[in-house]
């Protein structure tokens, strides 16, 4: 008898340990009395005190979340009425109000007349798995939310076949299609206005492989025929053994139009500058011709018999002509500056000659205003200056 009791006790201990390891609890329900019996592991899993009476059948479903009550109630009632075994996944509200997720399995035990008198079964604690599923679902939903709510058109492309596997709502809107399916299972390059050459495709693929990222400007054509410029960014991603490309397309038509307008304005400005330079060069040439003639006649006049006053007048004409010729040369220098052709040269000159020439040029105006115009140069100033 002692050996039999020892054997039973050992088997009970082994069963309890096995249930603990497997996180499985067992239960039994008497249909006539409505009394339930739980194993120690079931009490532990569900967080109930073994010293507190278990809820009766009518109250059992109160510890099941409302969302799960219809399924588990229907399964239990079907088992009691017809002996149908069941397996239902549901939650249990523990005494501390936390939720435990379990898989309930139940089978009916019938009497000699075939009437169900007992239900026996197990619960398997799947709280960790359920929590992981919820986290994964949340993570997936968050990724899909970011993917679909992005203000940029997003595409998931098979790197080997270049076929579009998925796209977001902005892609549907940008490429003017009715449904996502209109963009799936087609090559992304078919949306381009101009097809890339093999060399261009090879360069893009090489850059993506080397840098895991590539950004290029592409002109696109929507299904309704609208043309637009897009900034295409490609990023290589790996999932398992499969490689994909995440493509992002941003409409940059407005920016390209602004760049085009700026380029046209720059071209127009350059043409206007060239026209102005040509005009100044032409005017300078036309003025220089009669100016050279006037200076030549002045030189001839200087060789004739002149009074001192007449010679002074001729000298003033010569100085004024040379000043005007300098101005003409300066105008040509401005043209050279704009065209980038100006060369800086170094000249030596006598300061007294320059100052004297300026004084002579302004002398007639000074006399008219009754101003005595004179100049004085400090003896410390060098006679010849290099500029």
C-alpha positions in Angstrom: 0.0 0.0 0.0 2.9 2.3 0.9 4.5 1.7 -2.4 1.3 2.4 -4.3 0.8 5.6 -2.4 4.4 6.6 -3.1 4.0 5.8 -6.8 0.8 7.9 -7.1 2.4 10.8 -5.2 5.4 10.7 -7.5 3.2 10.6 -10.6 1.3 13.5 -9.3 4.5 15.4 -8.6 5.8 14.6 -12.1 2.5 15.7 -13.7 2.5 19.0 -11.7 6.1 19.6 -12.8 5.3 18.8 -16.4 2.4 21.2 -16.3 4.6 23.9 -14.8 7.2 23.5 -17.5 4.6 23.4 -20.3 2.6 26.2 -18.6 -0.5 24.1 -18.8 -3.2 23.8 -16.2 -5.9 21.2 -16.0 -9.5 21.5 -14.9 -12.7 19.5 -14.4 -16.3 20.7 -14.4 -19.3 18.8 -12.9 -22.3 19.6 -15.0 -24.9 18.7 -12.4 -23.4 20.6 -9.5 -21.7 23.4 -11.5 -18.6 22.9 -9.4 -15.2 23.3 -11.0 -11.9 21.8 -9.9 -8.5 23.3 -11.0 -5.0 22.0 -10.8 -2.4 23.9 -8.9 -0.8 25.1 -12.1 -4.1 26.5 -13.4 -4.5 28.5 -10.1 -1.0 29.8 -10.7 -1.5 30.7 -14.3 -4.8 32.5 -13.8 -3.6 34.2 -10.6 -6.4 32.8 -8.3 -6.0 31.9 -4.7 -6.5 28.2 -4.2 -8.2 28.9 -0.8 -10.9 31.1 -2.4 -13.9 29.3 -3.8 -14.0 29.2 -7.6 -16.8 31.0 -9.5 -19.8 28.9 -10.4 -20.6 28.1 -14.0 -23.0 31.1 -14.3 -20.3 33.5 -13.0 -17.3 31.9 -14.8 -17.9 33.9 -18.0 -17.6 37.2 -15.9 -13.9 36.6 -15.7 -13.7 36.4 -19.5 -13.3 39.7 -21.5 -16.5 40.7 -23.2 -15.0 40.4 -26.6 -14.2 36.7 -26.0 -17.4 35.7 -24.1 -19.5 34.7 -27.1 -17.0 32.2 -28.4 -16.1 30.4 -25.2 -19.7 30.4 -24.0 -20.9 28.9 -27.2 -18.2 26.2 -27.2 -18.9 25.2 -23.6 -22.6 25.1 -24.1 -22.2 23.0 -27.2 -19.9 20.6 -25.3 -22.5 20.2 -22.5 -25.4 19.8 -24.9 -23.9 17.5 -27.5 -20.5 16.4 -26.1 -18.6 18.3 -28.8 -14.9 18.8 -27.9 -13.6 22.4 -28.4 -10.5 24.5 -28.5 -10.9 28.2 -28.0 -8.4 31.0 -27.6 -9.5 33.7 -25.2 -8.6 35.9 -22.3 -9.0 35.6 -18.5 -9.4 38.6 -16.2 -7.2 37.8 -13.3 -8.1 39.1 -9.8 -5.5 41.9 -10.2 -7.3 43.0 -13.4 -4.5 42.0 -15.7 -5.4 39.9 -18.7 -4.0 36.4 -19.2 -4.4 34.8 -22.6 -5.0 31.1 -22.8 -6.0 28.3 -25.2 -8.9 26.3 -23.6 -9.4 22.7 -24.6 -12.4 20.7 -23.4 -13.9 17.3 -23.8 -17.1 15.8 -22.5 -17.5 12.7 -20.3 -20.8 11.0 -20.6 -22.7 8.4 -18.4 -24.0 5.1 -19.6 -27.0 6.8 -21.2 -24.8 9.1 -23.2 -25.6 12.2 -21.1 -22.8 14.6 -20.5 -22.0 14.6 -16.8 -18.5 16.2 -16.8 -16.2 18.3 -18.8 -12.5 18.0 -18.5 -9.8 20.0 -20.2 -6.7 22.1 -20.1 -5.6 25.7 -20.5 -2.3 26.6 -22.0 -0.8 29.9 -21.1 0.0 31.9 -24.3 0.3 35.3 -22.7 3.9 35.7 -23.8 3.1 34.7 -27.4 0.0 36.9 -27.4 2.0 39.8 -26.1 4.6 39.3 -28.9 1.9 39.0 -31.5 0.4 42.3 -30.3 3.8 44.0 -30.3 4.5 42.7 -33.8 1.0 43.7 -35.0 1.5 47.1 -33.5 4.9 47.4 -35.1 3.5 46.3 -38.5 0.6 48.6 -38.2 2.9 51.5 -37.3 5.1 50.8 -40.3 2.1 50.5 -42.6 0.8 53.8 -41.1 4.1 55.6 -41.8 4.3 54.0 -45.2 0.8 54.9 -46.3 0.6 58.3 -44.6 3.9 59.5 -46.0 3.7 62.7 -48.1 6.1 61.2 -50.6 5.3 58.4 -53.0 6.8 55.2 -51.7 7.4 51.9 -53.6 8.7 48.5 -52.6 10.5 47.0 -55.6 12.0 43.6 -56.1 15.7 44.2 -56.8 16.0 41.2 -59.2 12.9 41.7 -61.3 12.4 45.5 -60.8 8.7 44.7 -60.3 6.7 46.9 -57.9 5.5 44.8 -55.0 3.8 47.5 -53.0 3.1 51.2 -52.9 1.4 53.8 -50.7 -1.5 56.1 -51.2 0.6 59.1 -52.2 2.0 57.0 -55.1 -1.6 56.3 -56.3 -2.3 60.0 -56.1 0.9 61.2 -57.7 0.7 58.8 -60.7 -3.0 59.4 -61.1 -4.3 55.8 -61.0 -7.6 54.6 -59.6 -6.3 51.7 -57.5 -3.0 50.4 -56.1 -3.3 47.3 -58.3 -2.7 49.6 -61.3 0.9 50.1 -60.1 1.7 46.6 -58.8 3.6 43.9 -60.7 4.9 46.4 -63.3 8.5 47.6 -63.8 9.1 50.9 -62.1 11.0 52.2 -65.2 7.7 52.0 -67.2 6.6 55.1 -65.4 9.6 57.1 -66.7 9.1 59.4 -69.6 12.5 58.5 -71.0 13.9 55.0 -70.5 17.4 54.7 -69.0 20.2 53.3 -71.2 21.9 50.1 -70.1 24.9 52.2 -69.1 22.8 54.5 -66.9 21.1 51.5 -65.3 24.5 49.9 -64.6 25.7 53.1 -63.0 22.6 53.4 -60.8 22.9 49.7 -59.8 26.6 50.1 -59.0 26.0 53.2 -56.8 23.1 51.5 -54.9 25.3 48.4 -54.3 28.3 50.5 -53.2 26.5 53.1 -51.1 23.2 51.3 -50.3 21.6 54.5 -51.5 21.1 56.5 -54.7 19.3 59.7 -55.6 18.6 60.9 -59.2 16.2 63.2 -61.0 13.8 61.5 -63.3 11.1 62.8 -65.6 7.9 60.8 -65.1 4.6 60.4 -67.1 1.4 59.6 -65.2 -1.3 57.3 -66.4 -3.3 60.4 -67.4 -0.5 61.8 -69.4 0.7 64.5 -67.0 4.5 65.0 -67.1 6.4 65.9 -64.0 9.9 65.9 -62.6 10.6 63.6 -59.6 13.5 63.2 -57.2 14.0 59.4 -57.1 15.7 58.0 -54.0 16.6 54.3 -53.9 17.6 52.4 -50.8 18.6 48.7 -50.8 17.0 46.6 -48.0 17.3 42.9 -47.2 14.6 40.7 -45.7 15.8 37.2 -45.1 17.5 36.1 -48.3 15.4 38.4 -50.5 16.7 41.9 -51.6 14.3 44.8 -52.2 14.6 48.4 -53.1 12.7 51.1 -51.3 12.0 53.8 -53.8 10.8 57.3 -52.8 9.6 59.8 -55.4 9.1 63.5 -54.6 7.5 65.9 -57.1 10.1 68.6 -57.8 8.4 70.1 -60.9 8.1 73.5 -59.2 11.8 73.5 -58.4 12.8 72.5 -61.9 10.6 75.2 -63.4 12.2 77.8 -61.1 15.7 76.5 -62.1 14.7 76.7 -65.8 13.4 80.2 -65.3 16.6 81.2 -63.5 18.7 79.7 -66.3 16.7 81.6 -68.9 17.1 84.8 -66.9 20.8 84.2 -66.6 21.1 83.6 -70.4 19.1 86.7 -71.1 21.3 88.7 -68.8 24.4 87.4 -70.4 23.1 88.2 -73.9 22.1 91.7 -72.7 25.6 92.2 -71.3 27.2 91.0 -74.5 25.0 93.3 -76.5 25.9 96.3 -74.2 29.6 95.5 -74.5 29.3 95.3 -78.3 27.4 98.6 -78.3 30.0 100.3 -76.1 32.8 99.0 -78.2 31.2 100.2 -81.4 30.3 103.6 -79.9 33.9 103.9 -78.6 35.3 103.1 -82.0 33.0 105.6 -83.7 33.9 108.4 -81.3 37.6 107.6 -81.5 37.8 108.1 -85.2 36.8 111.8 -85.2 38.7 112.3 -82.0 41.9 111.1 -83.6 41.2 113.5 -86.5 40.7 116.4 -84.1 43.9 115.6 -82.2 45.8 115.3 -85.4 44.6 118.8 -86.6 45.5 120.2 -83.1 49.0 118.9 -83.5 49.2 120.5 -87.0 47.8 123.7 -85.6 50.5 123.7 -82.9 53.2 123.8 -85.6 51.9 127.1 -87.0 52.8 130.6 -85.8 50.7 131.2 -82.7 50.6 133.8 -80.1 51.3 132.7 -76.5 47.5 132.8 -75.7 46.7 130.8 -78.9 49.3 128.2 -78.0 47.8 127.9 -74.5 44.4 127.4 -76.1 45.8 124.6 -78.4 47.4 123.0 -75.4 44.1 123.0 -73.5 42.4 121.4 -76.6 45.1 118.7 -76.7 44.7 117.9 -73.0 40.9 117.8 -73.2 41.1 115.5 -76.2 43.5 113.2 -74.4 41.2 113.1 -71.4 38.3 112.3 -73.6 40.3 109.5 -75.3 41.1 108.1 -71.8 37.4 108.1 -71.0 36.8 106.2 -74.2 39.5 103.7 -73.3 38.0 103.3 -69.8 34.6 102.4 -71.4 36.3 99.7 -73.4 38.0 98.5 -70.2 34.6 98.2 -68.6 33.5 96.0 -71.5 36.6 93.9 -71.0 35.9 93.5 -67.3 32.4 92.2 -68.0 33.8 89.7 -70.6 36.6 88.7 -68.3 39.3 89.9 -70.7 40.7 92.8 -68.8 44.5 92.7 -68.2 46.1 94.9 -65.6 49.2 96.8 -66.8 51.8 98.8 -64.9 52.7 102.3 -66.2 55.1 104.9 -64.9 54.1 108.6 -65.2 55.1 112.0 -64.0 52.8 113.3 -61.4 53.4 116.9 -62.3 52.3 116.3 -65.9 49.0 114.8 -64.7 48.3 117.5 -62.2 49.2 120.2 -64.7 46.9 118.7 -67.3 44.0 118.6 -64.9 44.6 122.2 -63.9 44.8 123.3 -67.6 41.5 121.4 -68.3 39.7 123.2 -65.5 41.4 126.6 -65.8 38.8 128.1 -68.2 36.0 127.2 -65.8 38.0 128.7 -62.8 38.6 132.0 -64.7 34.8 132.2 -65.5 34.1 131.9 -61.8 36.9 134.3 -60.9 38.8 131.5 -59.1 42.6 131.5 -59.0 43.4 127.8 -59.7 47.0 126.8 -58.9 48.7 123.6 -57.8 51.6 122.8 -55.6 53.5 119.5 -55.3 55.6 118.7 -52.2 59.3 118.2 -52.9 59.0 114.8 -51.0 56.9 113.4 -53.8 58.8 111.4 -56.4 58.9 112.9 -59.9 58.1 109.6 -61.6 55.3 107.3 -60.0 54.6 103.7 -60.9 50.9 102.7 -61.1 
